[in-house]
Every structure is written in C-alpha cells, then in structure tokens.
Amino acid sequence: MTVQNLEKVLKESKASTLLFTSAAYNLNFNADELTISMVSRLLPNTPELQALLPEKFDPKASQITSANELYRNVFTFTTAVPGATNNRDANIELWSANNGAPMRGALKLGSAKLTEMLVADIISEPGEPLDPKTTTLKPFKGELYGGYVLAKDELATHVLQASGYESYVTDVSLAPLVYLPERAKNGSR
C-alpha cells in the first residue's frame, strides 16, 4: 500500500484511531534463517487525540509520519530451518521439503507470535525506558543483536532491545550450522 492509499484510508475512516501494520519476511544470504519483521503504528483521527501529539498537528501535511504516531513499535521473529547447513542450496531444499511445509510452518508460527507480541505491547501499561544499569532482566546476546529476556518458552526467547523493539528468537535459530564439505568444481563432493 502506498502512503497516498494510507492517507485516504485514514481520512475516510470514522474511527478515532487507526492501527497500521506492515510486515516483510526474508531469508538470509545462506538461506538458513528466516526473519519476519512487523512495524506497527497507531495514528490519531480526531482533533482531541491529535492534540496529544508531541508536535503541533498539521492537517495539511502528510498524516502518515512518525510525528503523528501515538504508538509505534517494531517486532521481529527469527527462526532457522531445522538441520540448517552452511550450504545455501541444501538449506533451500530443507525449507522446501514436503511441499514447503517447514517454510509454511515457520511463517504461520511467526505470524502468530508477532500478533501476540503486538497485542501484549498495546495492552501493557507504558513503562519507563529500559535502563541497562538498573534492569533486573537477564541480558541476551544473539548473533545480530542483543537485549534483555522478557520471557522464555519451549520454542524461543522473547527479547526486549534497548530501543524498545521486541524480538522472538527461536532456539533452533541459535543452533550451530551443520557444515557440509564444499563441492569440488566438477560437482562431486
């Protein structure tokens, strides 16, 4: 959807606020890891709520801007294909097994977890910004980012980053890769 389409939806809506979410997914270069990212933001649609914005609301300017957000957060879901290797082609085969069941399952799980994280974040009471010096949350260090453990379940760790963004990092994505020997130039192993 374009910014112009979002502007039109906002202006034509009778709701006092609109929650916009956008999601994207990608495989990393090695095709072993899937990441789904979701950006969510809540925009006011009444003069009373627009008055709550930190900057003066300008009805003539674009409404789809960070200055007009009552709420915003970014959520990510990261997982890997079980048995992931150092070989891209082998990983694509793993994701594609059983007519793509591993990929479909990962996308379904990721969508569910991101939705749960969004709902929990919206209904929670606003807290103070995370202070690394005083937090009682356990530190988390992943390969690409770190943060603090909000929760741990049988599949993953829910991580709060210093920015306030949240990630759900599956245990399988933290597992070491299976190293396959490189193929010789003639295609044999």
Helices and strands as residue ranges (DSSP letters): H 3-12, E 17-27, E 33-44, H 47-50, G 66-68, E 71-80, H 88-123, E 139-141, E 146-152, E 156-160, E 166-170, H 171-174
